[in-house]
């Protein structure tokens, strides 16, 4: 996911995306704990996507002020 794609989303879409990513991260961590995770690098990728979403949300918040 690119930051440019995130900047085009509305606040509601960003909230939904953040919730989906957090749920995916939870599921990946659960799979990792029971040794069923195929690609452990996916955890880091999801964490980075969460950080990107939060960064764009914060930038939008600051621009609104």
PyMOL Python script that loads the backbone (N, CA, C, O; Angstrom):
from pymol import cmd

cmd.read_pdbstr("""\
ATOM      1  N   UNK A   1       0.841  -1.173   0.000  1.00  0.00           N
ATOM      2  CA  UNK A   1       0.000   0.000   0.000  1.00  0.00           C
ATOM      3  C   UNK A   1       0.888   1.239   0.000  1.00  0.00           C
ATOM      4  O   UNK A   1       1.853   1.325   0.759  1.00  0.00           O
ATOM      5  N   UNK A   2       0.560   2.170  -0.838  1.00  0.00           N
ATOM      6  CA  UNK A   2       1.338   3.401  -0.969  1.00  0.00           C
ATOM      7  C   UNK A   2       0.662   4.530  -0.187  1.00  0.00           C
ATOM      8  O   UNK A   2      -0.556   4.532  -0.008  1.00  0.00           O
ATOM      9  N   UNK A   3       1.457   5.472   0.267  1.00  0.00           N
ATOM     10  CA  UNK A   3       0.935   6.603   1.009  1.00  0.00           C
ATOM     11  C   UNK A   3       0.046   7.475   0.120  1.00  0.00           C
ATOM     12  O   UNK A   3      -0.918   8.072   0.599  1.00  0.00           O
ATOM     13  N   UNK A   4       0.363   7.547  -1.152  1.00  0.00           N
ATOM     14  CA  UNK A   4      -0.442   8.352  -2.078  1.00  0.00           C
ATOM     15  C   UNK A   4      -1.864   7.804  -2.171  1.00  0.00           C
ATOM     16  O   UNK A   4      -2.820   8.572  -2.270  1.00  0.00           O
ATOM     17  N   UNK A   5      -2.005   6.483  -2.141  1.00  0.00           N
ATOM     18  CA  UNK A   5      -3.335   5.873  -2.167  1.00  0.00           C
ATOM     19  C   UNK A   5      -4.105   6.217  -0.898  1.00  0.00           C
ATOM     20  O   UNK A   5      -5.312   6.455  -0.937  1.00  0.00           O
ATOM     21  N   UNK A   6      -3.397   6.241   0.222  1.00  0.00           N
ATOM     22  CA  UNK A   6      -4.047   6.533   1.498  1.00  0.00           C
ATOM     23  C   UNK A   6      -4.503   7.981   1.581  1.00  0.00           C
ATOM     24  O   UNK A   6      -5.545   8.278   2.165  1.00  0.00           O
ATOM     25  N   UNK A   7      -3.722   8.879   0.996  1.00  0.00           N
ATOM     26  CA  UNK A   7      -4.081  10.305   1.056  1.00  0.00           C
ATOM     27  C   UNK A   7      -5.369  10.597   0.310  1.00  0.00           C
ATOM     28  O   UNK A   7      -6.030  11.597   0.588  1.00  0.00           O
ATOM     29  N   UNK A   8      -5.737   9.741  -0.632  1.00  0.00           N
ATOM     30  CA  UNK A   8      -6.956   9.949  -1.397  1.00  0.00           C
ATOM     31  C   UNK A   8      -8.190   9.420  -0.680  1.00  0.00           C
ATOM     32  O   UNK A   8      -9.314   9.681  -1.108  1.00  0.00           O
ATOM     33  N   UNK A   9      -7.993   8.680   0.406  1.00  0.00           N
ATOM     34  CA  UNK A   9      -9.123   8.102   1.143  1.00  0.00           C
ATOM     35  C   UNK A   9      -9.723   9.111   2.107  1.00  0.00           C
ATOM     36  O   UNK A   9      -9.046  10.032   2.565  1.00  0.00           O
ATOM     37  N   UNK A  10     -11.000   8.925   2.410  1.00  0.00           N
ATOM     38  CA  UNK A  10     -11.668   9.781   3.394  1.00  0.00           C
ATOM     39  C   UNK A  10     -11.314   9.299   4.798  1.00  0.00           C
ATOM     40  O   UNK A  10     -10.698   8.247   4.967  1.00  0.00           O
ATOM     41  N   UNK A  11     -11.708  10.073   5.793  1.00  0.00           N
ATOM     42  CA  UNK A  11     -11.423   9.717   7.185  1.00  0.00           C
ATOM     43  C   UNK A  11     -12.111   8.410   7.569  1.00  0.00           C
ATOM     44  O   UNK A  11     -11.528   7.591   8.280  1.00  0.00           O
ATOM     45  N   UNK A  12     -13.330   8.209   7.113  1.00  0.00           N
ATOM     46  CA  UNK A  12     -14.055   6.974   7.431  1.00  0.00           C
ATOM     47  C   UNK A  12     -13.374   5.765   6.791  1.00  0.00           C
ATOM     48  O   UNK A  12     -13.278   4.702   7.403  1.00  0.00           O
ATOM     49  N   UNK A  13     -12.909   5.935   5.571  1.00  0.00           N
ATOM     50  CA  UNK A  13     -12.209   4.837   4.891  1.00  0.00           C
ATOM     51  C   UNK A  13     -10.898   4.508   5.604  1.00  0.00           C
ATOM     52  O   UNK A  13     -10.524   3.341   5.720  1.00  0.00           O
ATOM     53  N   UNK A  14     -10.205   5.540   6.078  1.00  0.00           N
ATOM     54  CA  UNK A  14      -8.954   5.321   6.799  1.00  0.00           C
ATOM     55  C   UNK A  14      -9.210   4.590   8.116  1.00  0.00           C
ATOM     56  O   UNK A  14      -8.444   3.703   8.494  1.00  0.00           O
ATOM     57  N   UNK A  15     -10.279   4.959   8.810  1.00  0.00           N
ATOM     58  CA  UNK A  15     -10.631   4.266  10.048  1.00  0.00           C
ATOM     59  C   UNK A  15     -10.917   2.793   9.785  1.00  0.00           C
ATOM     60  O   UNK A  15     -10.473   1.921  10.531  1.00  0.00           O
ATOM     61  N   UNK A  16     -11.653   2.529   8.729  1.00  0.00           N
ATOM     62  CA  UNK A  16     -11.990   1.148   8.365  1.00  0.00           C
ATOM     63  C   UNK A  16     -10.724   0.373   7.994  1.00  0.00           C
ATOM     64  O   UNK A  16     -10.554  -0.775   8.405  1.00  0.00           O
ATOM     65  N   UNK A  17      -9.841   0.999   7.221  1.00  0.00           N
ATOM     66  CA  UNK A  17      -8.590   0.366   6.811  1.00  0.00           C
ATOM     67  C   UNK A  17      -7.725   0.052   8.031  1.00  0.00           C
ATOM     68  O   UNK A  17      -7.123  -1.019   8.111  1.00  0.00           O
ATOM     69  N   UNK A  18      -7.666   0.985   8.977  1.00  0.00           N
ATOM     70  CA  UNK A  18      -6.877   0.787  10.189  1.00  0.00           C
ATOM     71  C   UNK A  18      -7.426  -0.383  10.992  1.00  0.00           C
ATOM     72  O   UNK A  18      -6.658  -1.215  11.475  1.00  0.00           O
ATOM     73  N   UNK A  19      -8.735  -0.456  11.138  1.00  0.00           N
ATOM     74  CA  UNK A  19      -9.351  -1.565  11.871  1.00  0.00           C
ATOM     75  C   UNK A  19      -9.067  -2.898  11.183  1.00  0.00           C
ATOM     76  O   UNK A  19      -8.775  -3.890  11.851  1.00  0.00           O
ATOM     77  N   UNK A  20      -9.149  -2.928   9.864  1.00  0.00           N
ATOM     78  CA  UNK A  20      -8.870  -4.161   9.116  1.00  0.00           C
ATOM     79  C   UNK A  20      -7.415  -4.602   9.293  1.00  0.00           C
ATOM     80  O   UNK A  20      -7.128  -5.786   9.471  1.00  0.00           O
ATOM     81  N   UNK A  21      -6.508  -3.632   9.239  1.00  0.00           N
ATOM     82  CA  UNK A  21      -5.094  -3.960   9.382  1.00  0.00           C
ATOM     83  C   UNK A  21      -4.779  -4.460  10.793  1.00  0.00           C
ATOM     84  O   UNK A  21      -3.988  -5.388  10.960  1.00  0.00           O
ATOM     85  N   UNK A  22      -5.387  -3.856  11.792  1.00  0.00           N
ATOM     86  CA  UNK A  22      -5.164  -4.311  13.165  1.00  0.00           C
ATOM     87  C   UNK A  22      -5.695  -5.722  13.369  1.00  0.00           C
ATOM     88  O   UNK A  22      -5.083  -6.529  14.069  1.00  0.00           O
ATOM     89  N   UNK A  23      -6.834  -6.015  12.758  1.00  0.00           N
ATOM     90  CA  UNK A  23      -7.388  -7.363  12.848  1.00  0.00           C
ATOM     91  C   UNK A  23      -6.472  -8.371  12.148  1.00  0.00           C
ATOM     92  O   UNK A  23      -6.241  -9.472  12.648  1.00  0.00           O
ATOM     93  N   UNK A  24      -5.957  -7.973  10.982  1.00  0.00           N
ATOM     94  CA  UNK A  24      -5.039  -8.853  10.257  1.00  0.00           C
ATOM     95  C   UNK A  24      -3.771  -9.101  11.065  1.00  0.00           C
ATOM     96  O   UNK A  24      -3.266 -10.224  11.103  1.00  0.00           O
ATOM     97  N   UNK A  25      -3.253  -8.054  11.713  1.00  0.00           N
ATOM     98  CA  UNK A  25      -2.052  -8.201  12.530  1.00  0.00           C
ATOM     99  C   UNK A  25      -2.310  -9.153  13.696  1.00  0.00           C
ATOM    100  O   UNK A  25      -1.462  -9.985  14.018  1.00  0.00           O
ATOM    101  N   UNK A  26      -3.471  -9.033  14.325  1.00  0.00           N
ATOM    102  CA  UNK A  26      -3.828  -9.936  15.411  1.00  0.00           C
ATOM    103  C   UNK A  26      -3.836 -11.384  14.917  1.00  0.00           C
ATOM    104  O   UNK A  26      -3.278 -12.272  15.562  1.00  0.00           O
ATOM    105  N   UNK A  27      -4.472 -11.610  13.771  1.00  0.00           N
ATOM    106  CA  UNK A  27      -4.546 -12.967  13.220  1.00  0.00           C
ATOM    107  C   UNK A  27      -3.166 -13.506  12.858  1.00  0.00           C
ATOM    108  O   UNK A  27      -2.879 -14.684  13.075  1.00  0.00           O
ATOM    109  N   UNK A  28      -2.316 -12.648  12.307  1.00  0.00           N
ATOM    110  CA  UNK A  28      -0.960 -13.078  11.961  1.00  0.00           C
ATOM    111  C   UNK A  28      -0.160 -13.441  13.204  1.00  0.00           C
ATOM    112  O   UNK A  28       0.579 -14.425  13.210  1.00  0.00           O
ATOM    113  N   UNK A  29      -0.311 -12.639  14.258  1.00  0.00           N
ATOM    114  CA  UNK A  29       0.407 -12.946  15.503  1.00  0.00           C
ATOM    115  C   UNK A  29      -0.096 -14.260  16.101  1.00  0.00           C
ATOM    116  O   UNK A  29       0.688 -15.045  16.635  1.00  0.00           O
ATOM    117  N   UNK A  30      -1.384 -14.489  16.009  1.00  0.00           N
ATOM    118  CA  UNK A  30      -1.952 -15.736  16.520  1.00  0.00           C
ATOM    119  C   UNK A  30      -1.405 -16.918  15.726  1.00  0.00           C
ATOM    120  O   UNK A  30      -1.017 -17.928  16.314  1.00  0.00           O
ATOM    121  N   UNK A  31      -1.371 -16.808  14.406  1.00  0.00           N
ATOM    122  CA  UNK A  31      -0.827 -17.875  13.571  1.00  0.00           C
ATOM    123  C   UNK A  31       0.653 -18.119  13.879  1.00  0.00           C
ATOM    124  O   UNK A  31       1.120 -19.258  13.894  1.00  0.00           O
ATOM    125  N   UNK A  32       1.378 -17.027  14.125  1.00  0.00           N
ATOM    126  CA  UNK A  32       2.799 -17.137  14.438  1.00  0.00           C
ATOM    127  C   UNK A  32       3.003 -17.884  15.757  1.00  0.00           C
ATOM    128  O   UNK A  32       3.936 -18.677  15.887  1.00  0.00           O
ATOM    129  N   UNK A  33       2.139 -17.633  16.724  1.00  0.00           N
ATOM    130  CA  UNK A  33       2.260 -18.262  18.031  1.00  0.00           C
ATOM    131  C   UNK A  33       2.036 -19.768  17.963  1.00  0.00           C
ATOM    132  O   UNK A  33       2.634 -20.522  18.731  1.00  0.00           O
ATOM    133  N   UNK A  34       1.184 -20.204  17.056  1.00  0.00           N
ATOM    134  CA  UNK A  34       0.920 -21.642  16.950  1.00  0.00           C
ATOM    135  C   UNK A  34       1.641 -22.266  15.754  1.00  0.00           C
ATOM    136  O   UNK A  34       1.284 -23.351  15.297  1.00  0.00           O
ATOM    137  N   UNK A  35       2.646 -21.573  15.264  1.00  0.00           N
ATOM    138  CA  UNK A  35       3.525 -22.074  14.195  1.00  0.00           C
ATOM    139  C   UNK A  35       2.789 -22.455  12.917  1.00  0.00           C
ATOM    140  O   UNK A  35       3.115 -23.464  12.292  1.00  0.00           O
ATOM    141  N   UNK A  36       1.804 -21.660  12.524  1.00  0.00           N
ATOM    142  CA  UNK A  36       1.115 -21.896  11.260  1.00  0.00           C
ATOM    143  C   UNK A  36       1.308 -20.750  10.274  1.00  0.00           C
ATOM    144  O   UNK A  36       0.637 -20.698   9.243  1.00  0.00           O
ATOM    145  N   UNK A  37       2.211 -19.842  10.580  1.00  0.00           N
ATOM    146  CA  UNK A  37       2.425 -18.677   9.731  1.00  0.00           C
ATOM    147  C   UNK A  37       3.359 -19.039   8.580  1.00  0.00           C
ATOM    148  O   UNK A  37       4.476 -19.505   8.805  1.00  0.00           O
ATOM    149  N   UNK A  38       2.899 -18.822   7.345  1.00  0.00           N
ATOM    150  CA  UNK A  38       3.695 -19.150   6.165  1.00  0.00           C
ATOM    151  C   UNK A  38       4.755 -18.094   5.883  1.00  0.00           C
ATOM    152  O   UNK A  38       5.895 -18.426   5.555  1.00  0.00           O
ATOM    153  N   UNK A  39       4.380 -16.816   6.011  1.00  0.00           N
ATOM    154  CA  UNK A  39       5.281 -15.726   5.655  1.00  0.00           C
ATOM    155  C   UNK A  39       5.426 -14.773   6.839  1.00  0.00           C
ATOM    156  O   UNK A  39       4.591 -13.884   7.005  1.00  0.00           O
ATOM    157  N   UNK A  40       6.461 -14.931   7.668  1.00  0.00           N
ATOM    158  CA  UNK A  40       6.624 -14.068   8.835  1.00  0.00           C
ATOM    159  C   UNK A  40       6.908 -12.602   8.491  1.00  0.00           C
ATOM    160  O   UNK A  40       6.716 -11.720   9.327  1.00  0.00           O
ATOM    161  N   UNK A  41       7.358 -12.346   7.280  1.00  0.00           N
ATOM    162  CA  UNK A  41       7.617 -10.960   6.881  1.00  0.00           C
ATOM    163  C   UNK A  41       6.317 -10.174   6.713  1.00  0.00           C
ATOM    164  O   UNK A  41       6.328  -8.943   6.708  1.00  0.00           O
ATOM    165  N   UNK A  42       5.212 -10.879   6.577  1.00  0.00           N
ATOM    166  CA  UNK A  42       3.917 -10.214   6.424  1.00  0.00           C
ATOM    167  C   UNK A  42       3.576  -9.412   7.680  1.00  0.00           C
ATOM    168  O   UNK A  42       2.908  -8.382   7.591  1.00  0.00           O
ATOM    169  N   UNK A  43       4.027  -9.874   8.846  1.00  0.00           N
ATOM    170  CA  UNK A  43       3.764  -9.144  10.090  1.00  0.00           C
ATOM    171  C   UNK A  43       4.383  -7.754  10.012  1.00  0.00           C
ATOM    172  O   UNK A  43       3.734  -6.764  10.348  1.00  0.00           O
ATOM    173  N   UNK A  44       5.632  -7.677   9.571  1.00  0.00           N
ATOM    174  CA  UNK A  44       6.310  -6.378   9.462  1.00  0.00           C
ATOM    175  C   UNK A  44       5.643  -5.497   8.420  1.00  0.00           C
ATOM    176  O   UNK A  44       5.536  -4.285   8.613  1.00  0.00           O
ATOM    177  N   UNK A  45       5.197  -6.080   7.330  1.00  0.00           N
ATOM    178  CA  UNK A  45       4.540  -5.302   6.279  1.00  0.00           C
ATOM    179  C   UNK A  45       3.232  -4.707   6.795  1.00  0.00           C
ATOM    180  O   UNK A  45       2.913  -3.557   6.492  1.00  0.00           O
ATOM    181  N   UNK A  46       2.481  -5.473   7.565  1.00  0.00           N
ATOM    182  CA  UNK A  46       1.215  -4.976   8.112  1.00  0.00           C
ATOM    183  C   UNK A  46       1.481  -3.875   9.132  1.00  0.00           C
ATOM    184  O   UNK A  46       0.752  -2.884   9.183  1.00  0.00           O
ATOM    185  N   UNK A  47       2.522  -4.046   9.942  1.00  0.00           N
ATOM    186  CA  UNK A  47       2.878  -2.998  10.913  1.00  0.00           C
ATOM    187  C   UNK A  47       3.213  -1.686  10.200  1.00  0.00           C
ATOM    188  O   UNK A  47       2.816  -0.610  10.646  1.00  0.00           O
ATOM    189  N   UNK A  48       3.941  -1.786   9.097  1.00  0.00           N
ATOM    190  CA  UNK A  48       4.300  -0.587   8.333  1.00  0.00           C
ATOM    191  C   UNK A  48       3.062   0.052   7.704  1.00  0.00           C
ATOM    192  O   UNK A  48       2.948   1.276   7.654  1.00  0.00           O
ATOM    193  N   UNK A  49       2.140  -0.780   7.225  1.00  0.00           N
ATOM    194  CA  UNK A  49       0.896  -0.248   6.669  1.00  0.00           C
ATOM    195  C   UNK A  49       0.089   0.473   7.741  1.00  0.00           C
ATOM    196  O   UNK A  49      -0.501   1.520   7.473  1.00  0.00           O
ATOM    197  N   UNK A  50       0.057  -0.080   8.954  1.00  0.00           N
ATOM    198  CA  UNK A  50      -0.645   0.580  10.065  1.00  0.00           C
ATOM    199  C   UNK A  50      -0.008   1.933  10.346  1.00  0.00           C
ATOM    200  O   UNK A  50      -0.709   2.923  10.556  1.00  0.00           O
ATOM    201  N   UNK A  51       1.309   1.976  10.349  1.00  0.00           N
ATOM    202  CA  UNK A  51       2.017   3.238  10.590  1.00  0.00           C
ATOM    203  C   UNK A  51       1.706   4.254   9.494  1.00  0.00           C
ATOM    204  O   UNK A  51       1.537   5.439   9.780  1.00  0.00           O
ATOM    205  N   UNK A  52       1.631   3.802   8.246  1.00  0.00           N
ATOM    206  CA  UNK A  52       1.308   4.715   7.142  1.00  0.00           C
ATOM    207  C   UNK A  52      -0.096   5.292   7.303  1.00  0.00           C
ATOM    208  O   UNK A  52      -0.312   6.488   7.106  1.00  0.00           O
ATOM    209  N   UNK A  53      -1.042   4.434   7.662  1.00  0.00           N
ATOM    210  CA  UNK A  53      -2.417   4.895   7.840  1.00  0.00           C
ATOM    211  C   UNK A  53      -2.489   5.919   8.967  1.00  0.00           C
ATOM    212  O   UNK A  53      -3.137   6.956   8.827  1.00  0.00           O
ATOM    213  N   UNK A  54      -1.831   5.633  10.073  1.00  0.00           N
ATOM    214  CA  UNK A  54      -1.845   6.559  11.210  1.00  0.00           C
ATOM    215  C   UNK A  54      -1.170   7.889  10.853  1.00  0.00           C
ATOM    216  O   UNK A  54      -1.612   8.953  11.286  1.00  0.00           O
ATOM    217  N   UNK A  55      -0.106   7.818  10.068  1.00  0.00           N
ATOM    218  CA  UNK A  55       0.590   9.042   9.655  1.00  0.00           C
ATOM    219  C   UNK A  55      -0.309   9.910   8.785  1.00  0.00           C
ATOM    220  O   UNK A  55      -0.367  11.125   8.972  1.00  0.00           O
ATOM    221  N   UNK A  56      -1.003   9.303   7.846  1.00  0.00           N
ATOM    222  CA  UNK A  56      -1.897  10.057   6.964  1.00  0.00           C
ATOM    223  C   UNK A  56      -3.071  10.636   7.770  1.00  0.00           C
ATOM    224  O   UNK A  56      -3.498  11.766   7.534  1.00  0.00           O
ATOM    225  N   UNK A  57      -3.583   9.849   8.718  1.00  0.00           N
ATOM    226  CA  UNK A  57      -4.675  10.347   9.560  1.00  0.00           C
ATOM    227  C   UNK A  57      -4.231  11.570  10.365  1.00  0.00           C
ATOM    228  O   UNK A  57      -4.973  12.544  10.488  1.00  0.00           O
ATOM    229  N   UNK A  58      -3.035  11.511  10.903  1.00  0.00           N
ATOM    230  CA  UNK A  58      -2.513  12.624  11.690  1.00  0.00           C
ATOM    231  C   UNK A  58      -2.270  13.847  10.804  1.00  0.00           C
ATOM    232  O   UNK A  58      -2.560  14.971  11.215  1.00  0.00           O
ATOM    233  N   UNK A  59      -1.753  13.646   9.620  1.00  0.00           N
ATOM    234  CA  UNK A  59      -1.520  14.756   8.698  1.00  0.00           C
ATOM    235  C   UNK A  59      -2.838  15.421   8.324  1.00  0.00           C
ATOM    236  O   UNK A  59      -2.922  16.648   8.256  1.00  0.00           O
ATOM    237  N   UNK A  60      -3.869  14.612   8.082  1.00  0.00           N
ATOM    238  CA  UNK A  60      -5.192  15.161   7.764  1.00  0.00           C
ATOM    239  C   UNK A  60      -5.741  15.954   8.952  1.00  0.00           C
ATOM    240  O   UNK A  60      -6.365  17.001   8.778  1.00  0.00           O
ATOM    241  N   UNK A  61      -5.504  15.448  10.141  1.00  0.00           N
ATOM    242  CA  UNK A  61      -5.961  16.142  11.355  1.00  0.00           C
ATOM    243  C   UNK A  61      -5.282  17.498  11.504  1.00  0.00           C
ATOM    244  O   UNK A  61      -5.928  18.488  11.849  1.00  0.00           O
ATOM    245  N   UNK A  62      -3.980  17.539  11.243  1.00  0.00           N
ATOM    246  CA  UNK A  62      -3.243  18.794  11.365  1.00  0.00           C
ATOM    247  C   UNK A  62      -3.634  19.773  10.280  1.00  0.00           C
ATOM    248  O   UNK A  62      -3.670  20.978  10.529  1.00  0.00           O
ATOM    249  N   UNK A  63      -3.931  19.288   9.069  1.00  0.00           N
ATOM    250  CA  UNK A  63      -4.348  20.167   7.987  1.00  0.00           C
ATOM    251  C   UNK A  63      -5.731  20.752   8.224  1.00  0.00           C
ATOM    252  O   UNK A  63      -6.047  21.840   7.742  1.00  0.00           O
ATOM    253  N   UNK A  64      -6.547  20.029   8.963  1.00  0.00           N
ATOM    254  CA  UNK A  64      -7.907  20.507   9.239  1.00  0.00           C
ATOM    255  C   UNK A  64      -7.901  21.646  10.252  1.00  0.00           C
ATOM    256  O   UNK A  64      -8.851  22.427  10.313  1.00  0.00           O
ATOM    257  N   UNK A  65      -6.852  21.745  11.036  1.00  0.00           N
ATOM    258  CA  UNK A  65      -6.810  22.785  12.075  1.00  0.00           C
ATOM    259  C   UNK A  65      -6.443  24.133  11.526  1.00  0.00           C
ATOM    260  O   UNK A  65      -6.367  25.106  12.276  1.00  0.00           O
TER     261      UNK A  65
END
""", "prot")
cmd.dss("prot")
cmd.show_as("cartoon", "prot")
cmd.util.cbc("prot")
cmd.orient("prot")
